[in-house]
Amino acid sequence: MNIATWWRTARTSVQRALIGGLALSVIPVAVSASPWVEVGDDVVRRDVEMLAGFGLMDGLTTTWPIPWKQVSKAFERAEGKKLPQSVRNALMRLRSRYSYEAKIGTPRVEGRAQISNEPRLVRGFRDTGRDEIDLEFGLEYMWESTAIRLNAGILSDFKFDDASVNLDRSYIAQELGGWLLYAGTIEEWWGSGNVSSLIRSNNARPHPRVGIMRNDTSAFDTPWLSWIGPWQLGTSVGWLDDDRTVENALLWDMHLSLQPVQGLQFSFYRSIMLCGEDQSCSLGTWSDAFRGLAVGEDPNQLGGGNGINQLAGADVRFAMPIGENLAAIYGQYVAEDKIDGWPGKAGWLGGASLAGYSQTMLWDWQIAGEASDTRARLNGGNPPYENTFYNHGVYRNGYRYRGRTLGHSLDNDAMLYSIVGQIVDASNWRWRGALHLADLNRDGSVRATGNTVSGSDETIHVVEAGVEVPIGPSLVSLDFTVQDDRPDTPGDKEWLVTAYGSWRLRF
């Protein structure tokens, strides 16, 4: 029996097990629909990066969501071109998704359920449940220039003793020329990391916000600015409506991405927490915040107070075709405060990926290696400023929302090393696996300092494996994770095996 024959036999066996096992234990779920490509599907992300890497669309792929208008340019540009099989497959999958998500005048109903015995320790780009039970049901409708979705969800453990209802992923969006104006609870991901983002990820639930972003990312026509290439600009103001030491704080976000050379992206980020109960919210406060100052700080003096909580950083990604494969390297630098006029007390992230197509096995594949550090070092050097990243003296909940960091899933004082891989075979089965080395809360400080993941120093090895299978209009998914330790177990080694099941349905 050759490898290809063995693979088909094994795939059939897994499919039978999935259909039989999950049909009794999981209820339907959905793939999102919207005027943009949303956060949460790592295969879609890979496909978008393939199209950008081979020059079929504006290569701005580090700030999500990404407007469909940007991605759909590739469909026309690909006509008549001789393209690698992996790119053709990516085009086919994205065309199919676009035909569903950008359809005008047709109501779309979606539901999804995710069930596990414990939420993931390492939460990456892919959408996974934030509690043992994570259910959603939504209705969406699109007009020529307007889109609206009402989404209702519930998060709970199996005892239902702390269930919470939410409207996550609900929104209204309006196209205005080359821009999208929106309001709602929309998930974002800033950065080129496959496993983590230091400043904005989908680790925490999305908070209510209003914002605007470019819908058409084309370059400037004027020769004075055309050299920056395609560009994306977005800003939003969000309301942190959870239980906080400073109630009703606001979060002002800004991001700018440029592609001056094919394959080379630069992104710049600002996230500013201000206002709230007993805090200044005057026009001067907003002006100070935009200029990177604390409230009332003298712009002619270096240093600063702590009346405004800010993070700022940059990201770079370079992708280049190598034959019929796409290779990429990337890095991210995000800091808490400025030191001598430059963002200091910083975390960093770096990685590389390679994606292509196997002519022998008839599958698309991608593998990536990534490392990240949230120990808040001075401009990336020594020593680390422990218990600093994501924390703040006034806004004591820090850069978190409903108990989770808005950035890295392991919170502060952590290091994470990961190898992740995924395969999409000829039947559109999605296979994935990952190895993680997670070094949590390295100084062992207690939760009072703000770390939400572990109150003790723990080093945990994690192995992940899973498969997602299309069955009619739904996607059935089964994953397993094995850890050789758990958070908050000082001096002990407690193994954990976790199973995740989901069923996503749309019609």
N, C-alpha and C positions, 0 to 999 in steps of 0.2 A: 504493500500500500504506500503510494507516494504521499508527500506532504499535503498537496492540494486535496486529494481524496480524503485523507484523515481529517482535514479541516472541515470539509463539508459534512462529514459524518458527525463530528463533535458539535458543530453548529446546530444540526438537526436535533441532537439529544438535548442541548441546552434549551432550545426553543420549546420542546415538549415540556421540560421541567418548569420553564417560566410560565407558560400558559396554564399548566395545571396548578402550580403553587400559588401564583399571584392572583388568579381569578377569584379565589376564596378569601383573600386577605386584604385587597386594596380596592379603592373605588376610583372612578375616572379623574384624570387631571388634564391640564392643557398646555400647549405651547402658545406663548404670548402672540398677540397681534397688535400692530400699531403703525403710525407713520414713520417709525424709526426701527432699526434693528436693536432689540433690547439686550440687556445683560442677562446671562444665564445659560447660554448654549455654547459649549466649547467647540463643537463641530462647526457651527455657524461662524464662530470667531475665526477658526482656522481657515474656513472657506473665504471669508472676507480678506484675511491677510494674504491668501494665495492670489486673489484677484489684484490686490494692491501691489504685491511684490512683483507681479508680471506686467505691471503698467496698465491694467485695464480700467482702473478707477483712481480717483484722487487718493493718494496713499496715506490718509490720516486715519489710523486704526487704534489710537491709544486713548481716546476719550469716548466712552460709551454712555448712552446710546448713540448710534450712528444713523443719520437720516437715510431713509431708503432712496431719496433722490440722489445721494452721493453714490450708493452702491449700484443702483440701477443703470448708471452710465456704462457699466461694464458690459451690459447685455448687447448694446449697440456696437460698442468698440470691439467686441469679440467677433463680430460677423466677418466671415471670410478669412480669419486668421488661423494659421496653423499653431495650435496650442498643445502643451503637454496634457496627457490624459488626466492628471490630477487637477489641472485648471479647468478642463472641460467638465469633470465631475463636480467641481465646486460651483461652476456656472449653473449646471443642471439643478443642483440642490437649492441654490439661492433663487433661481427663477421660479421654482415650485413654491418656495416660501413667499416670495414677493407676490405671486399671483393670488395667494390667499390673503396676505396681510395688507396689501394695498388696494384691495377690491372696494370699489365705491358703491354705496347704495344697498349693501347686503348686510343685515345684522349677523354678527358672529357670537356664538355662545361657546364658552370655554370653561372647563373645570379641571382641577388637578388635585391629587392627594399624594402626600409623602408621609411614610410611616417608618419609624426606626425605634430601636430600643434605647438609643442615645444620639443626640446631634453630633455632627462631626467636630473633631478637634481642629483640624486644618480645613478651613472653608475657602475654596478657590473661586474661580470665575463662574464655574457651573452652579446653577441654581439647585440648592439642596435645602432640606427642611431645617428650620431653626428650633424645633421642638420635636417631641416624640410623635406628635400628630400635627401635620401642617396641611390644611385644606383650603381650597379657594374655588370660587365660582364667579365668572364674569360675563358681562355682555358688552359688546363694542359695536359702534357704528361709525362709518366714515362718509362725509360729504366731499365735495370737490376740494375744499380747503380747510375743513374742520374735522376733527376726530374726537370721539369721546368714549371713554370706557368706565363702567361702574363695576368694581371688583370687590367682592366680600370674602373674607377669610376668617379662619379660626386657628389659633395655636393652643395646644394643650398637651399635658402628659396623659398617660393612659388612665389615670384616676379621675381626670376632669375636675380636679380640685383647684386648679388655677388657670382655667381657660380664659382666653382673651379674644375678642372679636376685633377685626381691623378692616380697613379699606385700602390696604396696600395695593399698589399698581393701578389705582384709579387715577384718571387724569382727563383733562380737556386740553386739546392742542389746536392752535390756529396758525395757518400759514400766512405770513405777511411779506410779500415779495420774496426775497431770498432768505427769510428768517422764519423760525418757528417760535411762537409764543405759547407757553404752556403753564398749567397749574395742576398740582396733584401730588401723589406720592410715587415718585418715579425712581427706580434703582439706577445707580451710576457706577462706573468703574473708570478710574483715572490711572493710566499707566500701561506699560507694555508687559508687566509681569503676568505670567500664566498662572501663578499660584497665589500671589499676594499683590496688594497695593498699599503703600505706606500712608496714603492720604485719603483716598476715597475708594471703597470697595463695596460689595454687596454683603458684607459680614453682618452689619446691623440692618434692621428693618428700615425702609425708606421713610423719611419724615416729610410732612407737608411742605411744599415750596411753590413759589412762582418763579419763572425764569424765561430766558430767551437764548436761543442758539442759532447758528447759521444752518439753513436748510440746504443751501447751495454752497459747496466748499471750493468753488472754482477760484483760480488765481485772479489777482487784479489785472485789469487791462492796461493800466498806465505803466510805462516803462520804469517809473520811479519806484514802484512797489511790486511789479510782476516778478522780481527776482526771488521773493519769498515763496513763490509757488502756491499751490493750494493751501488754504488756511481755514481753521475752525476757531470760533470764538463763542464762548458761552458764559453766562452769569446767572445766578439765582439767589434768592433770599428765602431761607427756610425757617420754619418755626419748630423749636425743640419742645414739644408739648408733653414730654414725659415728666416723671417725678424727679425734680432736680433741686440742688441747693440754691441755685438762682433760677427761679421759675420764669418760663416764657422767654428764655434767651433766644436770640436769632443767630442764624448761621449764614454768612454772606460768602458765596463761592464764586470763583472766577477761574477760567482755564483758557489757554491759547495754544493752538498747535499749528506748526508750520512744516512744509516739505519743500525746502529750497532746492533739493536735488532728488531725483528719482530714487526711492528706497530709503532716504534719510529723513527721519522725523524728529522734530524737537517739540516738546510740550512744556508749558509753564503753568504752575498751579498756585492759587491762594485760597485759603479757607479761614474765615475770620468769625469768631464768636463774640458777640457784643449785645448790648441792651439787656433786657430782662429786669426782673424785680430789684428795685433799689440800685440799679445801674444806670449810668448816663446813656441817653439815646438821642442826643441832640445832633444837629447837622455837623457841629464841630467834632463830635465823637466819630461819626462816619468818615469825616475828612481825615482825622488822625489815623483811624484804622486803615484807610486806603493808602496813606503815606507810610505805613509800617510803624506808627508810633503808639505808645500807650496814651491813655487819656490825659491830656494836659502836658504831655512831654514836650520839651523844647527841641525843635528839629535841628537846632545848631549844636546840640549836645549828644554824645554817644551814650549808650546805655538804655535805660527805660524802666518803666514801672510794670504793673501787671494788671491794669484795668481792662485790657483787651486780650483775648486768647487767639493766637494766630499760628497757623502752619503755612509754610511756603516751600516750594520745591520745583524741580525740573526733572524731565525724563527725556531720554534719547533712545531711539531704535534705528538700527540699520539692517535692512533686509536686501538680499541679493540672490537672484537665481544662479544656481550652480547646475548646469545641464538642465534637467527637468525637475530638479528639486529646488526648494527655497530655504536658504539659511538666514538666520537672523541673530543678532546680538543686541542686548539692551541693558539699560541701567536707569536707576531712579535715585534721587537724592532729595530728602524732605527734612526740614528742620523746624524746630519749635520757636526759637528766638533768633534775633540778629545779634551778632557779635562783631564789633568794628565794621558795622554797615553790611555784613554778609550773613546770610542765614547760618546759624550755628546750632549746637546741640542736636545733631542730625542723625537720622537713620539712613540706611542705604539698602539697595536691592540691585542685583545683577543676574543676568542669565543669558542663555543661548538656546536656540531651537533649530530643528531641521525637519522639513516636511516634504513629502513626495508621494510616489505611487509605485506599487510593486506589480510588475508585469506578470510575475509568476503566480502570486497569490490573488491578484486582481483586487487589491485593496488600497485605499488612501491611508496614509499614516503620518504621524507627527510625534516627535520626542523632544523634550525640553529639560534642561537642568537649570536650577535657580537657587540662589542664596539670598537671605535677607537678614537684617540686623536692626532692632529697635532699641538699642542701648543708649541712644542719645549721646554720641560722642561729639566733642568739640570740633566742628568742621571735618568730621570723619576721622579724627585722630584720637589720642588718649588723654585723660582717662574717660570712661563713660560717665555721664551724669545720670546716675541711677534714679529711678522713679520720676523721671522728667517727661519722657515722651508720652503724649496724649493727656498729661496732667496739667493742672493749673491751680494757682493759689486762690483765685476768686471763684471761678467757675469750677468747683471742686469735683463735679462729675466728669470734667474734662471733655475730651474729644470723643464722646460716646453717646449712644442713644439707646434707651431701653435695655441697658445692661450689656451692650456690645460695642466694641470700638467701631468707629466709622472707617477706620483704615485697616491695619494688619489684624488678622483673625487671632493672633497669639498675644495681642496687646503689647505692653512695653517690656523692656529688659529681656527680650527674647531673641533667639537666633533660630532660623529655619533653613534647612538644606533639603532640596527636593529634586527628584527625577520623576517626571510624569510622561505618559505616553497614551496615545489613542489610535484606534484603527476604525475605519469605516469600510466594511467589506462589500462585495458585489450585490448583496441582498439588502444593503443599507443597515445592517446590524452595526452597532457602535460598541466597540470594546475599549476598555480603558483600564489603566493601572497606574499606581504611584508608589514611590518610596519616600518617606519623610523622616528626617531627624529633627525633632523639635526640642530645643533647649529653652525651657520656660522659666520666667521670673528668676533670672540668674542670681540676684542678690538675696532671694528668699524673703522678700519683704511681705508683710501681711496685706490683706485686701484693703485696709484703710488707706493705703497709699494710692489705690485706684486700679490695680491690676484685676481684671475681671475673669481671667482664665484660671490662674492658680495662685494660692496663697503661700506656696512653697516652691523651692527650686527643684525642678524635675527635668530629667532628660528622657524623652520618649521616642521610641522607634515605631513608625506607623507603616503598615502595608495595606494598600487599597487595591481592589479589583472589582470590576463590574461590567455589565453589558446592558444595552438598551435596544429593544427590538420593536420595529413598527408592526402593528397588528391592525389592519384597516386604518381608520382615522386616528388611532391612538399610538402612543409610545409606552411600552411596558419596560420598566427598568428594575434591575436587581443589583445591589452592591454589597460587598463585605469589606470590613475594615478590622485589622488585628493590631492591637497596641500592646507593647510589653510593660506599660505602666499607665497610671492615670494621674491627672492633676490632683493636688491637695492630698498626697499620700507620702509625707516625709518619712524616709527611712524604710518604706515598704515598696515592693514591686507587685502591683496588682494588674494582671493581664485583663484585657477587655476585647471581646469579639462583638462587633456591631453589624447588624444587618439592616439594609435600607431597601424599601420597596416603594415604587411609585407607578402610577398609571396616568398618562396625560392624554386628554381627549379634546378635540375641537370639531365643531360642526357649524 
